[in-house]
Amino acid sequence: MANIHVTSFRIVSGTLDGLLKLLKEPGGFLDMLRAAKGFRQYSLADVGRGEVTTISVWNSAQDAEAVSGAVGAWMQENLSGRVEMTYMAVGDVALLEDMG
């Protein structure tokens, strides 16, 4: 069963554009996710008030857990002092519809 991770962050230093640039850098966060077993999708939404919400979808909870240490290390190294986590939820996907 697919697994989803929803996380919200408040940007405390820098800009949304700067955060997006950092996530997209070659060899960086998005490349790490793309290379991870079971990765299906990553989205980031600007929800206003200096906050963003991210959604990642994985083939299974085990796939997501396998990369969680690397994700945490990357975030600590690259986002410490830039964002503060305000919310996190993890669960099995009950419905996933792809419009593409």
N, C-alpha and C positions, 0 to 999 in steps of 0.2 A: 504494500500500500504506500502511496506517495506521502511524503512528509513535508510540512511547511514550517518555516520559521519567520515570524513577524517581529520586527524590532524597530523601536522609535528612538531617535536621538535628537537632542537639542544641540545646535551648532553654537559653541561658546567662543570660538576663535576662528577668524577667517570667514569665507563666504561659501555659499552653495557651489558656485562655479569652481572654486578652489578645491572643494571636496570631490566634486565630480572628476576634475582633472587628475587628482591623486588616485582615485579608484581605477581610472582608465589607463594609467601609466603602463607601458609595456613591461611585462614580467611582474606586474603588481596584483592587486586584489582580484580584479575580474579574471585575469589570466589564471590565477590560482584556482578560482571556482570552476572555470571552464575545463581545467585539467583534472578536476576531482571526479572520482568514480561516482556515478549516480546523479550528478548535477543536472538539473533540467532548466531552471529559470531563475533570474534575479531581476528585481525591479526596485527602484528607489523613487519615492514620491515626495515632492515638496508640499507639505501639508500646512504651510504658513507658520507665522510666529517664530521663524528661525528653527523650525523642526522638520525632520524628514522621517519617513517610515520606509523600511526596507522589507521586502518579501523574497525569500528564497524557497525554491521548491526542489525536492530531492526524490529520487526513486524510493528511498526507504529511510527510516530513522537511523539505521546503521550507517548508511552512506553519509548522512549529515554529521553524525557523531565522529566518523573517521577523520573528517577534515576540521572539526571544531578547534582542536589544539592549534593548528596552523593559522586558522582565522583569528583566534584570540591573540596569538603572538603578533600577527601582522597589524591588528588593530592597536595593540599596546605600543608597538614600535612607531606606527605611522599616524595614529589618530589621538594619542594621549594628549590632553590639553586642547584638542580641537572640538571634540564632541563629548556629550554625556548621555549615556543610555537612560531613557525614561520609561521604557516598557519593553517587555519581551514575552512572547508566547510561542509555544511549540506544540504541534499536534498532527494527527493524521488527516489527510485531505479527504473530505467527504464528497466534494464535487469540484472538478477542475475542467473548465471548458475553454478551449483555445479557439479564438476567433480567426486565427491566421490560417 
